[in-house]
Amino acid sequence: MNRFRTVRAELRKLTSTRMPLAFLTVLVVIGVGTAIAVAFGTDMDGSKTFISTGAEQQSLMAFAANALVIAGLFGAIAVAREYSHGTVVLTFLTTPRRSHAVLAQLAAIFVAGSLLGLVGAAVSAGSVAVGLTATDYGFMVPAAGLLQVLAASTLAGGAGAVLGAGVGSFVRNTGGAVTGTFLLLVIMPPLAVQAVGGAASWVPTTLANVLSGVDSAVGVGAAIAAIAVWALVPAAMGLVGVARRDVV
């Protein structure tokens, strides 16, 4: 089986369950909450300055940080459950070279995570636009800003999914993979910021906001490289673990 067909088979596996629908439902729920917050939320003084400028609106619709976590959990569950259910055995029988099978799985997970991030950003932007119709403010984010938000969330979703998949491959237990991914993306970064000076610029949330154009802690190129490192290190650990350990 060539690599393209292997990736396609992995994509088909991802869409053969209800899990993508469950994650899409989460995105819709977040979108509804965003629209309600825009339409009816106020600042402490009763004003709505949080949507009064294009920059404020772009910050509100920036979804990349959320995409990292949501797609990360998606990747962790998608991979770890194969080991929990034993279905990964069929994958390795079809593609005996484990490295090829894992790389195909990572590629499929990256595509799925990217799509989740893109849809999440689109829903977020649409929710802000809908919510604004109930206020005195119009949609002030320029096309370039909107495209940046969409692109940032797409990249962040793909990276988060690969990170989660790496954790899933290494841990091989759904609960453990979800916990590990949550620790890496949500719990550990604030602790690192407290422990290491200057770490705040390199945690996933900050990097995602830089890509979205709502933070300038580092350059965009540096942010892309750093997010790639966050994703590829767990993925590499998972790849090595699969190559050196028994399947089940």
C-alpha positions in Angstrom: 0.0 0.0 0.0 1.5 3.3 -1.0 1.7 6.2 1.4 -1.1 8.2 -0.2 -3.5 5.3 0.1 -2.4 4.7 3.7 -3.1 8.4 4.6 -6.5 8.1 2.9 -7.3 5.0 4.8 -6.4 6.8 8.1 -8.7 9.7 7.1 -11.5 7.2 6.4 -11.1 5.7 9.8 -11.3 9.1 11.5 -14.6 9.9 9.7 -16.1 6.4 10.3 -17.1 7.2 13.9 -19.2 9.9 15.6 -16.2 11.5 17.2 -15.7 14.3 14.6 -19.4 15.1 14.9 -19.0 15.4 18.7 -16.1 17.8 18.3 -18.0 19.9 15.7 -20.9 20.1 18.2 -18.5 21.5 20.7 -17.4 24.2 18.2 -21.0 25.1 17.6 -21.7 25.4 21.3 -18.7 27.7 21.7 -19.9 29.8 18.8 -23.4 30.2 20.3 -21.8 31.3 23.6 -19.6 33.8 21.7 -22.6 35.3 19.9 -24.5 35.6 23.1 -21.6 37.3 24.8 -21.2 39.8 22.0 -24.9 40.6 21.8 -25.6 40.9 25.5 -22.2 41.1 27.4 -20.9 44.4 28.8 -17.8 45.6 30.5 -17.8 46.4 34.2 -19.0 49.9 33.6 -21.8 48.8 31.4 -20.1 49.7 28.1 -19.2 47.5 25.2 -15.6 48.6 24.5 -14.6 44.9 24.1 -16.2 45.1 20.6 -15.6 48.8 19.9 -12.6 48.5 17.5 -11.4 46.1 14.8 -8.5 45.0 17.0 -10.9 44.2 19.9 -13.2 42.2 17.6 -10.2 40.3 16.1 -9.0 39.4 19.5 -12.5 38.1 20.4 -12.8 35.9 17.3 -9.1 34.6 17.5 -9.6 30.9 17.9 -6.1 29.5 17.5 -5.5 28.9 21.2 -8.8 27.1 21.5 -8.0 25.1 18.4 -4.7 23.9 19.9 -6.4 22.4 22.9 -9.6 21.1 21.1 -7.7 19.5 18.2 -5.0 18.2 20.7 -7.7 16.3 22.6 -9.1 15.1 19.2 -5.7 13.7 18.2 -5.1 12.1 21.6 -8.4 10.3 21.6 -8.3 9.3 17.9 -4.9 7.6 18.3 -5.1 6.2 21.9 -8.4 4.5 21.3 -6.9 2.4 18.5 -4.5 0.9 21.1 -7.2 0.6 23.7 -9.5 -1.3 21.3 -6.7 -3.2 19.5 -7.7 -1.9 16.1 -4.1 -0.7 15.6 -3.1 -4.3 15.0 -5.0 -4.3 11.7 -3.2 -1.1 10.7 0.2 -2.7 11.3 -0.8 -5.9 9.5 -1.7 -3.8 6.5 1.4 -1.6 6.7 4.1 -3.7 8.4 6.6 -0.9 8.6 5.4 0.8 11.7 7.1 4.1 11.0 5.2 4.4 7.7 1.9 3.6 9.4 2.5 6.1 12.2 3.5 8.9 9.8 0.4 8.3 7.8 -1.7 8.4 10.9 0.0 11.7 11.9 -0.6 13.1 8.5 -4.3 12.2 8.6 -4.6 13.6 12.2 -2.9 16.9 11.0 -5.4 17.3 8.2 -8.4 16.6 10.6 -7.0 18.9 13.2 -6.5 21.7 10.7 -10.0 21.3 9.5 -11.3 21.5 13.0 -9.3 24.6 13.6 -10.5 26.2 10.4 -14.2 25.4 11.2 -13.7 26.6 14.7 -12.3 30.0 13.6 -15.1 30.3 10.9 -17.8 29.6 13.5 -16.1 32.1 15.9 -16.0 34.8 13.3 -19.5 34.2 12.2 -20.7 34.2 15.8 -19.1 37.6 16.4 -20.7 38.9 13.2 -24.1 37.7 14.2 -23.8 39.0 17.7 -22.8 42.4 16.4 -26.1 42.8 14.7 -27.7 43.1 18.1 -25.4 46.0 19.1 -24.6 49.5 17.8 -21.3 48.3 16.3 -20.6 46.9 12.9 -18.1 44.2 11.8 -14.8 46.1 11.7 -12.2 43.4 11.2 -10.5 43.9 7.8 -10.3 41.0 5.3 -6.6 40.5 6.0 -7.3 40.2 9.7 -10.0 37.7 9.2 -7.8 35.6 6.9 -5.0 35.7 9.5 -7.4 34.4 12.2 -8.6 31.6 9.9 -5.0 30.7 8.9 -3.7 30.8 12.5 -6.5 28.5 13.7 -5.9 26.1 10.9 -2.2 25.8 11.6 -2.8 25.6 15.4 -5.4 22.9 15.0 -3.1 20.8 12.9 -0.2 21.3 15.3 -2.4 20.5 18.4 -3.8 17.4 16.8 -0.2 16.1 16.0 0.8 16.9 19.6 -2.2 14.9 20.9 -1.6 12.0 18.5 2.0 11.8 19.7 0.9 11.6 23.3 -1.7 9.0 22.3 0.9 6.9 20.6 3.2 7.1 23.5 0.7 6.6 26.3 -1.6 4.2 24.5 -4.5 4.7 26.9 -7.3 7.1 26.1 -7.7 8.5 29.6 -4.0 8.9 30.0 -3.6 10.5 26.6 -6.3 13.0 27.3 -4.8 13.8 30.6 -1.3 14.1 29.2 -2.4 16.4 26.4 -4.3 18.6 28.8 -1.3 18.8 31.0 1.0 19.8 28.1 -1.3 22.4 26.7 -3.2 23.8 29.7 -1.6 23.0 33.0 2.2 23.0 32.4 2.5 26.3 30.5 1.4 28.5 33.3 3.7 26.6 35.7 6.6 27.1 33.3 5.8 30.8 33.1 6.0 31.0 36.9 9.2 29.0 37.1 11.2 30.3 34.1 11.7 33.9 33.2 10.8 34.7 29.6 8.8 31.5 29.1 5.6 33.4 28.7 6.5 34.2 25.1 6.9 30.6 24.1 3.9 28.8 25.7 1.2 27.6 23.2 -1.4 30.2 24.0 0.9 33.1 23.4 2.2 31.6 20.2 -1.3 31.0 19.0 -2.2 34.6 19.7 0.8 35.8 17.8 -0.3 33.8 14.8 -3.7 35.3 15.1 -2.3 38.8 15.1 -3.5 39.7 18.6 -0.1 39.4 20.4 3.4 40.5 19.5 5.5 38.7 22.0 7.6 37.1 19.3 7.7 37.2 15.5 5.3 35.2 13.4 8.1 33.1 11.9 9.4 32.3 15.4 5.9 31.5 16.6 5.4 29.0 13.7 8.7 27.3 14.5 7.9 27.1 18.2 4.5 25.6 17.7 6.0 23.1 15.3 8.5 22.1 18.1 5.6 21.8 20.6 3.9 19.4 18.1 6.8 17.4 16.7 8.6 16.5 20.0 5.6 14.5 21.3 5.0 13.1 17.8 8.7 11.9 17.6 8.4 10.4 21.1 5.3 8.5 20.0 7.0 7.3 16.8 10.0 6.0 18.7 7.7 4.4 21.3 5.7 2.5 18.6 8.9 1.3 16.9 10.5 -0.1 20.1 7.5 -1.5 22.0 5.1 -4.3 21.5 1.8 -3.2 19.8 -0.4 -4.4 22.6 
